[in-house]
Amino acid sequence: MKICIINGPNLNLLGTREPSVYGKSSFEIYLEELKSNFPEVEFSYFQSNVEGELINKLHEIGFSSDGIVMNAGAYTHTSIGIADAVKAISTPVIEVHISNTHSRESFRHNSYLAPVAKGIIIGFGMDSYRLGVQSFLK
């Protein structure tokens, strides 16, 4: 099974950015944990702070992967382009968020991805990614 994890803006700063909200671990360290917990999964990982690069990656892998676990960061709440890209591909996408977006600022309560995603997992810290991966293994 091939699963790609895509992270959007500012998630390259995990471990240093607002550790009280996002934790103290980098995503790369957590990715190694995921790989060891799911040896049957072939993981790929992509992170960008640029909206168009995220769209290009969805187009690139969106017909050949078994699943995509995506944390679009702030683009979740602003990007119709990313939502259109998710809608256009055949690979299912699970939207994930580390924090509970509904307990934060009101602009974070809206997701353009939610209507086109297979499902949403929010508020479980880095474990949101694990839960997203598990959803493809059932």
C-alpha positions as CSV (number, residue, x, y, z in Angstrom):
1,M,0.0,0.0,0.0
2,K,1.3,3.4,-1.0
3,I,0.3,6.4,1.2
4,C,1.6,9.9,0.7
5,I,1.5,12.4,3.6
6,I,1.3,16.0,2.5
7,N,1.8,18.9,4.8
8,G,1.1,22.5,4.0
9,P,2.4,25.9,5.2
10,N,4.4,26.3,8.4
11,L,4.3,22.6,9.2
12,N,8.0,22.4,8.4
13,L,8.4,24.2,11.8
14,L,6.8,21.5,13.9
15,G,8.7,21.1,17.1
16,T,9.6,24.7,17.3
17,R,6.4,26.5,16.2
18,E,3.9,27.0,19.1
19,P,4.9,23.8,20.9
20,S,1.9,24.2,23.3
21,V,-0.4,23.8,20.3
22,Y,1.6,21.6,17.9
23,G,3.9,19.6,20.2
24,K,7.7,19.5,20.6
25,S,8.5,16.9,17.9
26,S,9.4,17.6,14.2
27,F,7.3,15.8,11.7
28,E,10.3,14.0,10.3
29,I,10.9,12.3,13.7
30,Y,7.2,11.4,13.8
31,L,7.3,10.0,10.3
32,E,10.0,7.5,11.3
33,E,7.7,6.4,14.1
34,L,4.8,5.9,11.5
35,K,7.1,3.9,9.3
36,S,8.1,1.6,12.1
37,N,4.4,1.2,13.2
38,F,3.2,0.4,9.6
39,P,6.0,-1.6,7.9
40,E,3.4,-2.8,5.3
41,V,3.0,0.8,4.0
42,E,5.2,2.5,1.5
43,F,5.2,6.1,2.7
44,S,6.1,9.2,0.8
45,Y,6.2,12.7,2.3
46,F,5.9,16.2,0.9
47,Q,5.8,19.5,2.6
48,S,5.5,23.0,1.0
49,N,4.6,26.5,2.1
50,V,3.5,27.2,-1.5
51,E,-0.1,26.5,-2.5
52,G,0.7,25.7,-6.2
53,E,3.3,23.2,-5.2
54,L,0.7,21.4,-3.0
55,I,-1.7,21.3,-6.0
56,N,1.0,20.0,-8.3
57,K,1.9,17.2,-5.8
58,L,-1.8,16.2,-5.6
59,H,-1.9,16.1,-9.4
60,E,1.3,14.1,-9.5
61,I,0.3,11.4,-7.0
62,G,-3.4,11.6,-7.1
63,F,-3.9,8.7,-9.6
64,S,-1.2,6.3,-8.4
65,S,-1.3,6.3,-4.6
66,D,-3.6,4.3,-2.4
67,G,-4.3,7.1,-0.1
68,I,-3.3,10.7,0.9
69,V,-3.2,12.0,4.4
70,M,-3.2,15.8,4.1
71,N,-2.7,18.6,6.6
72,A,-3.1,21.6,4.4
73,G,-2.5,23.9,7.3
74,A,-4.0,27.4,6.9
75,Y,-4.8,26.6,3.2
76,T,-7.6,24.4,4.6
77,H,-9.5,27.5,5.4
78,T,-8.6,29.5,2.2
79,S,-7.8,27.4,-0.8
80,I,-10.5,26.6,-3.3
81,G,-7.7,25.5,-5.6
82,I,-6.5,22.8,-3.3
83,A,-10.1,21.6,-2.7
84,D,-10.6,21.5,-6.5
85,A,-7.4,19.4,-6.9
86,V,-8.6,16.9,-4.2
87,K,-11.9,16.7,-6.0
88,A,-10.2,16.1,-9.4
89,I,-8.0,13.2,-8.4
90,S,-9.1,9.6,-7.8
91,T,-6.9,8.8,-4.7
92,P,-8.9,9.3,-1.5
93,V,-7.7,12.1,0.8
94,I,-8.1,12.2,4.6
95,E,-7.9,15.7,6.0
96,V,-6.0,15.9,9.3
97,H,-5.1,18.6,11.8
98,I,-2.9,18.4,14.8
99,S,-5.0,20.9,16.9
100,N,-8.7,21.0,17.3
101,T,-9.5,23.7,14.8
102,H,-13.0,24.2,16.2
103,S,-11.5,25.3,19.6
104,R,-9.4,28.0,17.9
105,E,-10.2,31.2,16.0
106,S,-13.5,31.2,14.1
107,F,-11.8,31.4,10.7
108,R,-10.3,28.0,11.4
109,H,-13.8,26.4,11.7
110,N,-14.4,26.4,7.9
111,S,-12.7,23.8,5.7
112,Y,-12.8,23.9,2.0
113,L,-11.3,20.4,1.9
114,A,-14.0,18.8,4.1
115,P,-16.7,18.4,1.4
116,V,-14.2,16.7,-0.9
117,A,-12.2,14.6,1.6
118,K,-13.0,11.0,2.4
119,G,-12.9,12.0,6.1
120,I,-11.5,14.4,8.7
121,I,-9.4,13.8,11.8
122,I,-8.7,16.7,14.0
123,G,-7.4,17.5,17.5
124,F,-5.4,14.3,18.3
125,G,-1.9,15.8,18.0
126,M,0.5,14.0,15.8
127,D,-1.7,10.9,16.3
128,S,-4.1,12.5,13.8
129,Y,-1.7,11.2,11.1
130,R,-1.7,7.7,12.5
131,L,-5.4,7.6,12.6
132,G,-5.5,8.8,9.0
133,V,-3.1,6.1,7.9
134,Q,-5.2,3.5,9.8
135,S,-8.3,4.5,8.0
136,F,-6.8,3.3,4.7
137,L,-5.8,-0.1,6.2
138,K,-9.3,-1.3,7.1
